[in-house]
Amino acid sequence: MGALKREGEASDQILAQLGKLAGDDVDWRSGQILTGLYDPGGEAYDLTTQAFSRFLTQNALYINMYPSAGRMENDVVRSLADLLQGDDQVVGSMTSGGTESIMLAVKVARDHAREHRPEITAPEIVLPITAHPAFHKAAHYLGLKVVTTPVDTGDFRADAAAFRDALGPNTVLGVGSAPNFSHGTIDPIPEMAAAASERDILFHIDACVGGIYLSFMRRMGILSRDFDFAVEGVTSISADMHKYGYAPKNASVVLYRSRELRKHALFVCSGTTEYAVINPTVLSSKSAGPIAASWAVMRYLGEVGYEKIVRESWDATRAMLEGIDKIEGIEAMTEPDMCMFTLVSDRLGAINTILDQLPVATRDELLTTFINAN
Ligand SMILES: *Cc1c(COP(=O)(O)O)cnc(C)c1O
């Protein structure tokens, strides 16, 4: 049954059907969804949906027609650059999500190497095994080889020495997570960034999930690990607004240490009868809705609002960890640096065998499932 019928239907009927369809989804308001949901609650949520629909139709590709989109984007990018301790040389773009931000950072590294290290013909990116699959996706799309490095099996932070050893003559980018998504722990960023910088290799921080939250923890004096532009050698950072920035999807930010680096993100094309294209992101036409909603939620919460959320959720995280400690048969795999962690149960296997169990399905098994799906 497709969506397109011969005759159109009345909007109230359609809305009723949408309601029915949504009935099969998990109830994201239940308070029992523990992943992939970032709800600022009540009024802030209502505001983001209003801001989103107010700008839904504006096409952020045409910022000459819709200068509002450009202005709001600049405000959001500047706010994140400040939170992540960038100076006024730091520039960036809003994107559709962490994956696009990461795709751009990887493209910047590839094209920076094409200009500055043309002897590299088989470029590689080096990342800990805990890094997000978006880097593998970016490498797949952009024709780079991925080299993964081990982590400490106690806290799941990258092994900085192994990372250093993996940097080679073909490496165009090193990656660290702040934090990694599964374990909530921050890699030893200063050591990794120093290793990359000694060899003139660009170094990206994946702060997609943690950038905003950790910045507030740092400002509130409850985090002492360095993870942002304050660390020398960090050349780009991705940070999602649609996670702990509390904007609706699709909103993320990618930041570059300099305009010179951002240059490599640009795509330019004037060789068709169509309009000339020059833009710094993957998407062309896109709704200004996510940009407006990001701008609005930052204005609404302010520093005080974000601090309140961080304080409450960090307290709740520690209370949960204490509770989990008392339950036999399950435990948290790590002492997390922010409000995220992974639980293991005896039945799934002991902590130190988890890494040996990778991968849970082979690449070919996964592919076959999808090729045959609708
Ligand atoms: C969510 C996330 C990403 C990718 O983000 P999408 O917004 O899902 O594309 C990358 N890295 C980390 C650590 C993440 O948590």
The ligand as an ORCA input file, in Angstrom:
! r2SCAN-3c Opt
* xyz 0 1
  C      25.709     10.686     17.334
  C      27.158     10.597     17.153
  C      27.754     10.729     15.880
  C      26.982     10.802     14.572
  O      25.923     11.597     14.608
  P      24.571     11.545     13.763
  O      24.012     12.823     14.224
  O      23.785     10.339     14.179
  O      24.913     11.533     12.322
  C      29.126     10.712     15.837
  N      29.868     10.537     16.940
  C      29.328     10.371     18.169
  C      30.211     10.174     19.349
  C      27.958     10.389     18.311
  O      27.410     10.211     19.523
*
